[in-house]
């Protein structure tokens, strides 16, 4: 994730493996926890970052759910399908 305040694109997330998505989700949740803590103590400078991180978490969950439903494939599944067709 970029630290400039911008979120992560869904297409960028679709290129990650399932393990990387879980790791990214964990990192985002930790960041959200820290941001909420900063907000409660009055140390948060950028309120917009809270919304961006929440949106990123939602995007990660969406990509994970797409894979569950078979709407999109993870990069490691695409590699195995290409090997099977060759």
Secondary structure, DSSP 4 states (H G I P E B T S, - for coil): --TTS----HHHHHTS-HHHHHHHHHHHHHHHHHHHHHHHHT--S-THHHHHHHHHHHHHHHHHHHHHHTSS--HHHHHHHHHHH-
